[in-house]
Amino acid sequence: MATDAAFLLVSFGGPEGPDDVMPFLRNVTAGRDVPHDRLAQVAEHYELFGGVSPINAQCRDLIRAIEKDFASSGIELPVYWGNRNWRPYLAEAMQVMADDGVSTAIAFVTSAYSSFSSCRQYLDDIERARATVGKKAPLVTKIPPYYPHEGFIASFTDAAARAMESLPEEVRAGAELVFTAHSIPDSMAAASGPRGGAYRAQLAEAAGLVAAGLGRTSWKLAYQSRSGPPAVPWLGPDISDCLTGLARAGAPAVVVVPIGFVSDHMEVLFDLDVEAARTASDLGLPLARAATPATDPRFVAMISSLVSDFAAMHGWQAAMDLGPDAAMFCGQNCCGARAQDGS
């Protein structure tokens, strides 16, 4: 591989102490006129965990795992890391790469699906960061959505099996499978992917693959972490409503699989491990939550494989010659524009 090439991990970012929380939330909601009271309400979720999101620590762990796997796979690429909403910011990472003489990089985003917020917005962030750095900024190719990859699916399948085994034996066989993902506005979901509607379809495909690996034909897809004005339609059902419906239908237990998340964002810790768990407890419904891929060896090996496949199929020089837009895999507006409805 080219000596002036690099690997760039791109993630959402999160606060690493109480003083970071409100500035971080302002970054996340910039330009959306979210009231201070709403931000303060969300900040309380972080306060339950000492003002620290797990995502940055998990990115550091992932970087160490990637570097180790690259070394064993013969991938000689330096690894950089930049976030959308908190330090280290993407523009800072881009500047460091430029200063180090990196001319082209392949980016892996900690989001596996197609939608504006999970794909296109990261592409826009990358281009803004490149513009900030200027002419010396490396060209960046983003790996496209990887939700059906066997390494991604296998890590969730085993995590779901372990969660199932943690339930009391008498309810294990009849436990319902519920897959969850971050809700987005209906309008954004309709615009996702090159032909629209990809976000929901991709989640359903991934959920079906995991369920099949567990020998299950019955499962449900629910959503979590809704925000925005109540009058604006977002994807549903909400996880709490789903749990309530299952309890009323006589389900003996539930295994919740956060199929929409690569690692334990605050939304996983609070919306599932606190709120959903509280709902299940109130309903008398035993609940186990499957782990996210994080640094599962198969997930890490998937990243190495995707990087190797790109180099074999396209070559680093080809990416440089094509230019920044053509080298991105994802076409212009592949995942639609930001929904103008409180997303």
C-alpha positions in Angstrom: 0.0 0.0 0.0 1.1 3.6 -0.7 3.4 5.0 1.9 1.6 8.3 1.9 -1.8 6.6 2.6 -3.6 6.3 5.9 -6.6 4.9 7.7 -9.1 7.4 9.3 -11.5 6.3 12.0 -14.5 8.8 12.0 -16.9 8.8 14.9 -19.6 10.9 16.6 -17.6 11.9 19.6 -18.8 12.4 23.2 -18.1 14.3 26.4 -15.3 13.0 28.7 -16.3 14.9 31.8 -19.1 17.0 33.3 -17.7 20.3 31.9 -17.8 18.9 28.4 -21.5 17.9 28.3 -23.3 21.2 27.4 -20.6 22.3 24.9 -20.9 18.9 23.3 -24.7 19.0 23.1 -24.5 22.5 21.6 -22.2 21.0 18.9 -24.6 18.2 18.2 -27.6 20.5 17.9 -25.8 23.5 16.2 -28.2 25.3 13.8 -31.3 23.5 15.0 -32.6 26.0 17.6 -33.0 23.4 20.3 -34.1 25.1 23.5 -31.7 25.3 26.4 -34.2 23.5 28.6 -34.2 20.5 26.2 -30.4 20.4 26.2 -30.4 20.5 30.0 -32.8 17.6 30.1 -30.5 15.5 27.9 -27.5 16.6 29.9 -29.1 14.8 32.9 -28.7 11.5 31.1 -24.9 12.1 31.0 -24.8 13.1 34.6 -26.0 9.6 35.6 -22.7 8.4 34.1 -20.4 11.1 35.5 -20.7 13.3 32.5 -18.8 10.8 30.4 -20.0 9.1 27.2 -18.4 5.7 26.6 -17.8 6.3 22.9 -14.4 8.0 23.0 -12.9 5.3 25.2 -14.4 2.7 22.9 -12.8 4.4 19.9 -9.4 4.3 21.6 -9.9 0.6 22.3 -11.0 0.1 18.6 -7.9 1.9 17.3 -5.6 -0.3 19.3 -7.4 -3.4 18.1 -7.3 -2.1 14.4 -3.6 -1.4 14.7 -2.9 -4.9 16.0 -5.1 -6.5 13.3 -3.5 -4.4 10.6 -0.1 -5.5 11.7 -1.0 -9.2 11.6 -2.8 -8.7 8.2 0.2 -6.9 6.6 -1.7 -3.6 6.2 1.0 -0.9 6.6 -1.2 2.2 7.2 -1.0 4.7 10.0 -4.2 5.1 11.9 -5.8 8.5 12.6 -9.0 9.4 14.4 -11.4 12.3 14.1 -14.9 13.0 15.5 -17.9 15.0 14.3 -18.9 16.6 17.6 -16.0 16.4 20.1 -12.3 16.2 20.5 -10.4 15.0 18.6 -12.3 16.9 15.9 -12.2 15.7 12.3 -10.5 18.9 11.1 -7.8 18.5 13.7 -7.2 14.9 12.4 -7.1 16.1 8.8 -4.5 18.8 9.7 -2.3 16.2 11.5 -2.5 13.9 8.4 -1.6 16.8 6.1 1.3 17.7 8.3 2.5 14.1 8.3 2.5 14.0 4.5 -0.6 11.9 4.1 -2.1 12.4 0.6 -5.0 9.9 0.6 -6.9 8.1 3.3 -9.7 5.5 3.6 -12.3 6.4 6.2 -14.2 4.0 8.4 -17.3 5.5 10.0 -18.7 4.0 13.2 -22.1 3.8 11.6 -23.1 0.9 9.4 -26.3 2.1 7.6 -27.5 4.6 5.0 -29.3 7.8 6.0 -28.4 11.4 6.1 -27.2 11.3 9.7 -25.4 8.0 9.5 -23.7 8.4 6.1 -24.2 11.6 4.1 -23.5 13.9 7.1 -20.2 12.2 7.7 -19.2 12.7 4.0 -20.2 16.4 4.4 -18.1 16.6 7.6 -15.1 15.1 5.9 -15.3 17.7 3.1 -15.7 20.6 5.5 -12.6 19.3 7.4 -10.7 19.1 4.1 -11.8 22.6 3.2 -10.6 23.9 6.6 -7.1 22.4 6.0 -6.9 23.6 2.4 -4.9 22.3 -0.6 -2.7 20.0 1.4 -5.7 18.1 2.9 -5.6 14.4 1.9 -8.3 12.9 -0.4 -10.6 10.7 1.7 -12.6 7.7 0.6 -15.4 6.6 2.9 -16.1 2.9 3.2 -19.8 2.5 2.3 -22.4 1.0 4.7 -21.2 -2.3 5.8 -24.3 -3.6 7.8 -24.5 -7.0 5.9 -20.9 -8.0 6.4 -20.4 -11.4 8.0 -18.1 -10.0 10.7 -20.7 -7.4 11.7 -23.6 -9.9 11.7 -21.5 -12.6 13.5 -20.6 -10.3 16.4 -24.2 -9.4 17.0 -25.4 -13.0 16.6 -23.0 -14.3 19.3 -23.8 -11.3 21.5 -27.5 -12.0 21.2 -26.9 -15.7 22.0 -25.0 -14.7 25.2 -27.8 -12.4 26.2 -30.3 -15.2 25.7 -28.3 -17.5 27.9 -28.3 -14.9 30.7 -32.1 -15.1 31.0 -33.6 -17.5 33.5 -33.8 -21.0 32.0 -37.5 -21.3 32.2 -38.2 -18.2 30.0 -35.2 -18.6 27.6 -36.8 -20.6 24.9 -39.8 -18.3 24.5 -37.9 -15.0 24.7 -38.8 -12.5 22.0 -36.1 -10.9 19.9 -36.3 -7.1 19.6 -33.8 -5.2 17.4 -33.3 -1.5 18.0 -31.8 1.4 16.2 -31.8 5.2 16.5 -35.0 6.6 15.3 -34.9 9.3 12.6 -37.6 11.5 11.0 -39.8 9.7 8.5 -38.8 12.2 5.8 -35.1 11.4 6.4 -35.8 7.6 6.3 -37.7 8.0 3.0 -34.7 9.8 1.5 -32.0 7.3 2.7 -30.0 5.4 0.1 -29.7 6.0 -3.6 -33.3 4.9 -4.2 -34.8 6.0 -0.9 -36.0 4.0 2.1 -32.7 2.2 2.7 -32.3 2.9 6.4 -35.3 0.8 7.5 -34.7 -1.9 4.9 -31.0 -2.3 5.8 -31.9 -2.6 9.5 -34.5 -5.2 8.7 -32.0 -7.1 6.6 -29.4 -7.1 9.3 -31.9 -8.1 12.0 -33.1 -11.0 9.8 -29.6 -12.2 9.3 -28.9 -12.2 13.1 -32.2 -13.9 13.8 -31.5 -16.6 11.2 -28.1 -17.2 12.9 -30.0 -17.8 16.1 -32.4 -20.2 14.4 -35.3 -17.7 14.9 -37.9 -16.7 12.3 -39.8 -14.3 14.5 -38.4 -10.9 15.6 -39.4 -7.3 15.9 -37.7 -4.0 14.9 -38.1 -1.1 17.3 -36.6 2.4 17.6 -35.1 4.5 20.4 -33.6 7.9 21.1 -36.3 9.9 19.4 -35.9 13.7 19.6 -37.5 16.7 17.8 -41.0 18.1 18.0 -43.7 15.6 19.0 -45.8 16.6 16.0 -43.1 15.5 13.5 -43.4 11.8 12.5 -40.3 9.7 13.4 -39.7 6.0 12.8 -41.5 3.7 15.3 -42.5 1.8 17.3 -40.5 3.1 20.3 -38.8 0.4 22.3 -40.9 1.1 25.4 -44.1 0.8 23.4 -42.8 -2.4 21.8 -42.0 -3.9 25.2 -45.4 -2.9 26.5 -47.1 -4.7 23.6 -45.0 -7.8 24.1 -45.8 -8.0 27.8 -49.6 -7.6 27.1 -49.3 -10.4 24.5 -47.8 -12.7 27.1 -44.2 -12.8 26.1 -42.1 -14.5 28.8 -38.9 -12.5 28.2 -37.2 -10.2 25.7 -33.7 -10.0 24.3 -32.9 -6.5 23.0 -30.3 -6.3 20.3 -29.0 -2.7 19.5 -28.4 -3.6 15.8 -28.2 0.1 14.9 -25.1 0.7 17.0 -21.4 -0.2 16.6 -20.5 0.6 20.2 -22.2 1.7 23.4 -23.2 5.3 22.7 -25.0 7.2 25.5 -28.2 6.3 23.8 -27.5 2.6 24.4 -26.6 3.1 28.0 -29.5 5.4 28.9 -32.3 4.6 26.5 -31.8 0.8 26.8 -30.0 0.0 30.0 -31.9 2.6 32.0 -35.2 3.5 30.4 -36.1 0.3 28.6 -34.8 -1.8 31.5 -37.1 0.2 33.8 -40.1 -0.3 31.5 -39.4 -4.0 31.4 -39.1 -4.2 35.2 -42.4 -2.3 35.7 -44.0 -4.8 33.3 -42.5 -7.8 35.0 -40.8 -8.7 31.8 -37.3 -10.3 32.1 -35.0 -8.4 29.7 -31.4 -9.0 28.5 -29.5 -6.6 26.3 -27.0 -7.9 23.8 -23.6 -6.2 23.6 -22.5 -4.0 20.6 -19.6 -5.2 18.4 -17.1 -2.7 20.0 -13.8 -4.6 19.6 -15.1 -8.1 18.8 -12.3 -9.7 16.8 -14.6 -10.5 13.9 -15.7 -6.9 13.7 -12.1 -5.7 13.8 -11.1 -8.3 11.1 -14.0 -7.0 9.0 -12.4 -3.5 9.0 -9.1 -4.9 7.9 -10.8 -6.9 5.2 -12.7 -3.9 3.9 -9.5 -1.8 3.7 -7.7 -4.7 1.9 -10.6 -5.1 -0.5 -10.5 -1.4 -1.4 -6.8 -1.4 -2.0 -7.1 -4.5 -4.2 -10.0 -3.3 -6.2 -9.2 0.3 -6.7 -5.6 1.1 -5.6 -4.6 4.1 -3.7 -3.2 5.9 -6.7 -6.5 5.4 -8.6 -8.4 7.1 -5.6 -6.0 10.0 -5.8 -6.4 10.4 -9.6 -10.2 10.3 -9.4 -10.4 13.2 -7.0 -12.3 13.7 -3.8 -15.9 13.4 -5.1 -15.3 10.3 -7.3 -13.2 8.6 -4.6 -15.9 8.6 -2.0 -17.8 5.4 -3.1 -21.1 7.1 -2.1 -22.4 9.4 -4.8 -23.6 12.9 -4.3 -26.8 13.1 -2.3 -26.8 9.3 -2.0 -28.5 9.5 1.4 -30.6 12.6 0.9 -30.4 15.9 2.6 -31.0 16.8 6.2 -34.7 16.7 7.0 -36.0 20.2 7.8 -38.3 19.1 10.5 -36.4 19.1 13.8 -34.0 16.2 13.1 
